[in-house]
Amino acid sequence: MNILTKSSLKKFPEYDNHKSIVYLNNPKTGLKGFIAFHKNSKSTPSFGATRYLKYKSEKEALRDALRLSRLMSYKSAMAGLKYGGAKAVIMRNDKFSKEEILKSYSQYLNRLSGKFITGTDVGLDLNEIKKMKNNCKYLVGIKSNPEKYTAIGIFVSIKVISKKIFKTSNLKGRTYAIQGVGKVGYEFLKLIYKNASNIYISDTNNKRLKFVHEIFPKTIIVKPSEIHKQQVDIYMPCALSYGLNKKSVNELNCKIIAGSANNQLESIAVADRIQNRNIFYAPDYVINAGGLISVVDEYKHNNFSAKRIKDGVSKIKYTIEKITNESFKKNISPARIANEIAEKIIHKM
C-alpha cells in the first residue's frame, strides 16, 4: 500500500499528522477500507462511526477516512470529551456478501482490542451493528439512538442562534430546507414539524423521500439540486460532505445554516463567504455532537439513561452560544472561531 507511506500521506490535504492508519483488506470476503486514527491516547479509546460506501478508488476512501477522523477529534474536543477521533470507511463491493464483509471487519476491530469504538454511519443500519455485536464488543449505538440525540443537539443549537438572529428562541413559524431526510433529518422533523411553517425536503433516495413525506405530509418535496436555493430561515445540510462549496454558497437564500452532515464546508474560504453574505453558519462538528455524546455515555455506563444523555447534549447550547457571541463581536466566521478553540484543546491532549 504505497499510499500509506509517510511521504504519500503528506500529499493528501486531509492528512493532519494522523497517529496511525489501519488498512482493511481481506480478498476472500471482499473487505477493503481504512480506519484512520487522528488523535488517540494510551488511556482512552478513539471514537468514530463506520461508513459503508461506494468509492471510486482506495485514495478516495482514504481521503474520506482522514478528513472524517480529524473532524471526530474536533467534535470530541468541543463536546468536552476526553477521547480521540477516528473513522472507518469500508469500500462497498456488491460482488461480495455484505454480511461476510462486516463479519470480516469485526475481526479487525477485535484485533485492535478496544482502541477503536465504532457504530453506524452512512450505509450501515442498527440491525447490522447488532449482528456484528455477536462477534465483537467494540460497537456502540445499540442501547441509545445516536441520530435522535444528534437531532436534539442541533435543535437546541438553532434555538440559541435564533435568539441572536431573530431576537427570539421560539421556533414557531420558522421555515426550513432539509437536504437529506435519512436518520438525523427524520429525527429532526419529529422535533419541528408541529410548529414549523414551510418545510422543504430533498433526498437522492426517492423511496426514502416518499416514506418521509407520507409521515410528514406538510413537507414540500424539491429536487436535490434545488434544496439549498429555497428561501427559508434555516437551511440544513444533512447529507454527505462538501455541500457548501464555491458554487452553492452563492445560491443560498437563508439566514442560518445548521445541519447534521460532517465536513459541510468545501474550504474555510467558503465559511468566510457565507459570513460575508450575512448568513450564520453553525459549525457542523459542534452542533452535531449529540450522537457522539450518546454513544460515549453508552460506552461508559452499563445502564441506559435518557436523562443523563439529554443533560450531556444540552451542554452544546453553551458552546454554540460562546461561538455565536465571539463571531458577532469579532465579525469572524463561526467556523474559524470553533476551529481555533478546538485546536487549542487538541494540542493539549
N, C-alpha and C positions, 0 to 999 in steps of 0.2 A: 504494500500500500504506500506508494510514493507520496501521495497527497498528505500523509500523516507525518512526514519528516518536518523537523522544526523550520527548515528553510522554506518548505512548501506552504506550511501553515501561515507563515508570516505574510504570504502574498494575499491571503484572504482578508478583506476589510473587516470581516466579522470576528477575526481572531483577536483575542484580548489577553494574551498570556494565560490561556486556559491551563488549569492544573494537569489535566490528562484527558485522553480520548480513548474510548474502547471501540474497537472495530467489531461489529457483529457480523459474523459470516459462517453460515452452515449450508454448503451447496446441496446437501441431501434434503433439507427441509425447505430451502428457498429463503432462509433468513439472511437478510443483508441490511445493514444500517450502522448507526453510531450512537454511543452515549457520550456526550460531551460534559465534562466537569469544569465549570468556570471557577468556582471557589469551593473549597472544602476544608475540613479540619479533621484532626485525629479523633476528636471527642464527639463530633456530631456528624450525622449523615448529610448528604445533599439531596434536595427535593426537586422534582421536576416530572411532569407528566410524559407519557409516551405517545408519540404521533405515528399513525399508520397511514401513509400517503403515497400516492404515485409520484415518483421523482424521475426527472429526465436522466439524471446521472448521479454517480456517487458524490461528485463535487457539489451538486445542488443540495443533496441530502445533508452533507457535512456542513455546508454553509448555514442551513436551516438550524441544525443542532447547535452550532457555535453561537448564532445570534440569540436563539431562544434560551440557551443556558446562561448566557450573560444577563439577559433580561430577568431570569429567575433569581439571580444574585441581587439585582436591584430591587426586585419585588420583595424578597425576603428582608432585605435591609430596611426598606421603607415601612414594612409591616412590623418591624421591631422583633424579628425572629432571628435566632442565633444559628441559622442553618445555611449551608452553602447552596449555590444554584447549579443545577444540572438539567439536562434534557436528553431524551432518547427519541430517535426517529428511525422508523422501520420502513424500508422501501417496499411498498406494496407490489406483490408479484402474483398475478391471478393464475399463473401456471401451477402454483402450488396451493396446498390447503392452508387457509388462514389459521385454522386451529393448530396445525402442526408447526407453522411459523411461530405462533405465540408460545407454544409449548417449548420450542427450542430457545426462544427468547428468555423464558422464565429460568432456564438453566444457566444462562449468562448472569441473570440477576442473582441467583444463588451463589455463583462464584464470587460475586462482589461482597458477599457476607454483610449486607446491610449498609454498605457505603452509599447506596443509591436507593431512595424510596420513591416509588412512582405510582401513577394511576392513569386515568383515561384522558386522552386529548382527541383531536380530530381523527376519525377513522376507527376508534375503539368505543365500545359501549360497556355498560356496567356488567352485563351478563358474561362478557368475555373476560373481564377482570376477575369476576367471581370464580370462573372456571380455572384461570391461571393461579388463583389463590390456593387451589388444591395442591399445587406443586411448588409454590413459592410464597413466603410470608412477607415479602417486602413490598406489598401492594396496599394502597390506601384509597379512600373514596368509596368505600363499601358501606360503612355504617352511616356516614353522613351523605349529604348531597352537595358536592362542591359547586355545581352550577347554580344551585339555589342561593348559596352564600356569596358567590361572585355577584349575582344579580342584586342581592341586598346591599353589598358594598358599593356598587355603582349607584343604587337608589339613594343611599344616604349622602353620597358624594354630590349627586346632582342637586339635592336639596341645599347643601352648603353653597354650591356655586350659584344656584338660582337666587339665593338671598343677596348675593353680591351683584349679580347681573340684573335681576328683575325686582330687587328690593323686597322679595318675599320668598320664603322657603316652601310655600304652599304650591304644590304642583297641579292643582286642579285647573283643567282647561288648557294645559300645555300640549303642544304638538310635537310629534316625534317622527323620525325616519329611521327605521331599524334595518341595517344591512346585515342580513343573516339571522334567520329565526331558528337556529339549531338549539342546542342545550341551554345556553345562557339567554339568548334572545327570547326564547319561550318563557323562561322563568321570570324575565323582566316584564314581559307582557302581563303576567299574572299580577304584578305589583302596581302597574299604572293604568291598566285597561279601563277600570271603572270610572276613574276621574279624569282621564285624558280626553282631549278633543281629537283632532285628526291623528291617526297613526298609520304611516306608510310603512309597508314591509316589502322586502325582496329576499330571494334566495335562489341559488343556482339549482337547487333540488326542488323541482316542481311538485313532486309528490309531497315533500315536507311542507312546502308553501301552502298547498291545498289543505293539508291536515290542520295546520295552524289557523288558517283562515276560517275553517269550519268551526273551530273552537272559539275564535275571536272574530265574529262576522263583521264587526265595525271597522276592522282594519282594511286599508286600501292597498291592493297589490300593484306594484310598479316593477318595471324591468330592472335587473341588477345594474345596468349601465346608467339608470336614471335616479336611483335611490338617493345619492348624495346631492342631487340638484334640487331636491324638494325644499320649498320654503317652510321651514319649521323652526321651533325654538331649539330643539335638541336633535342632533344627528348622532346616531350610534353605530359605529363600525363594530360589528360582532362576527365578522367573517375571518378571512386569512390576512396575512401581513401586507404591509405597504399599500393599503387602501388610500392613504393620504399621501399623494405624490404631486409632482410638479404640475401635472395636468388637472387632477381632480380638485386641488386646493383652490384653483381659480373659478371653479364651478359651484363651490359651496354656497348655501343660502340659509345659514343657520346662525344662532347666537352662541351655542355651546356644542362642543364635540365631546362625547363621553360614552365610550363603548368598551366591550369586553375583549376584543381582539388583541393579540400580542403583536408588538412591533408594528404599530399602525403607521408610523412615520417612515417615509422613504429616506429621509435625512433630517438632521436638526435644522437645516435651512428651510425645510417645509414648515416646521414649527414656527420659525420666525415669520414666514409669510402669512401663516394663519394669525399670528399675533398682530401683524400689520393690517390685517383685514378686520380687526376688532372682533375676532371670534375667539372664545375661550376654549383652549384645548386642555382637557383633563388628562394628565399623563396616564397612559394605559396601565403600566405596572403598579401604579399607586392605587387606582380605584378598582382594579380587577383582582386585588389580592385576597378577596374573601374566600375563594376556593382554596388557596394555599393555606390560609389560616385554619380552615375547617379540617383539612387533611393532616396538618401538623397536630391539631388537637386530637384527632383520631389516633395518630401515632403515639402521642404522649399518654393518653388515658385509656383505660380498659372500658370505661363506661361512656356511652354517648350522652351528651348534654347539649341540647339545642340552645339553652340559655347561655351556657358557657361560650359556645361558638359565636352566638349573636353579640355577646358582650365584647368578644375579641374583634369581630368585624366592625362593630360600631366605632371603634377607635380610629378607623380610616378617616372619619369625618374631621378629626383633629389635624391629621396630616395634610389633608387636602385644603383645610382652612388656612393652615400656615403657608402652604404653597400659593394659594389664591391671594392672600394678603400681600405676600412678597412680590408676586407678579404685578399686582396693581400698583404697589409702592414704587417699584423699580422700572415698570413698563418693559418687563422682560418675559419671554415666553415661559409659561409654567413648566414646560419640558426642560428648559435649561435650569430652572430653579430646582426641580426634582432631581435631575442628574447630578447637580453639584452636591446636594445633601446626601444622596445615595453613595456617591463615590467617596465621600469623607468617611461614611460608616464602613464601607467595604475595605478601605485601606487600613482601617484599624483592626480588622479581623485577623 
